[in-house]
Amino acid sequence: MKVKVNHEACIGCGACTSVADDLFEINDEGLSTAKVETVPEDKVQEAKDAIETCPTGAIVETE
């Protein structure tokens, strides 16, 4: 599984970092950024939770 953050949609609320801080961080511009392109197998559920938690749908699965 791969994830990507659409910075056009991200509002920097931090919901993703609250459920998957191993996978996402807030960058210097105040927007979420994926720490990894390919999600490790043991973190797939966290990534899915982050996708579900994002209020703007900015996090997308790319594979």
C-alpha positions as CSV (number, residue, x, y, z in Angstrom):
1,M,0.0,0.0,0.0
2,K,1.2,3.5,-0.8
3,V,-0.3,6.8,0.4
4,K,-0.1,10.3,-0.7
5,V,-1.3,13.6,0.8
6,N,-3.0,16.1,-1.6
7,H,-1.7,19.4,-0.3
8,E,-4.5,21.2,-2.2
9,A,-7.0,19.6,0.0
10,C,-5.0,19.4,3.3
11,I,-6.0,21.9,6.0
12,G,-3.2,20.8,8.4
13,C,-5.6,19.7,11.2
14,G,-3.3,16.9,12.4
15,A,-6.0,14.2,12.5
16,C,-3.6,11.9,10.5
17,T,-0.7,12.4,12.9
18,S,-3.0,11.7,15.9
19,V,-3.8,8.2,14.5
20,A,-0.6,7.4,12.6
21,D,2.3,9.6,13.7
22,D,4.7,6.9,12.4
23,L,3.4,7.6,8.9
24,F,2.5,11.3,8.8
25,E,3.9,14.6,10.0
26,I,3.1,18.3,9.7
27,N,5.6,20.1,7.5
28,D,7.0,23.6,7.8
29,E,4.0,24.9,5.8
30,G,1.6,23.5,8.3
31,L,0.4,20.7,6.0
32,S,0.5,16.9,6.4
33,T,3.2,15.0,4.6
34,A,3.6,11.2,4.4
35,K,6.8,10.2,6.1
36,V,7.0,7.1,3.9
37,E,5.8,6.4,0.3
38,T,5.2,2.7,0.9
39,V,3.4,1.8,4.1
40,P,5.0,-1.1,6.0
41,E,2.7,-4.2,6.3
42,D,2.4,-3.7,10.1
43,K,1.2,-0.1,9.6
44,V,-1.5,-0.6,6.9
45,Q,-4.4,-0.4,9.4
46,E,-2.9,2.9,10.8
47,A,-2.8,4.3,7.2
48,K,-6.4,3.2,6.6
49,D,-7.4,4.9,9.8
50,A,-5.7,8.1,8.8
51,I,-7.5,8.0,5.4
52,E,-10.8,7.6,7.2
53,T,-10.0,10.3,9.8
54,C,-9.0,13.0,7.4
55,P,-11.9,15.5,7.3
56,T,-11.0,16.7,3.8
57,G,-10.1,13.4,2.1
58,A,-6.6,14.7,1.4
59,I,-4.9,11.4,2.1
60,V,-5.3,8.9,-0.7
61,E,-4.2,5.3,-1.3
62,T,-2.1,5.3,-4.5
63,E,-1.7,1.5,-4.7
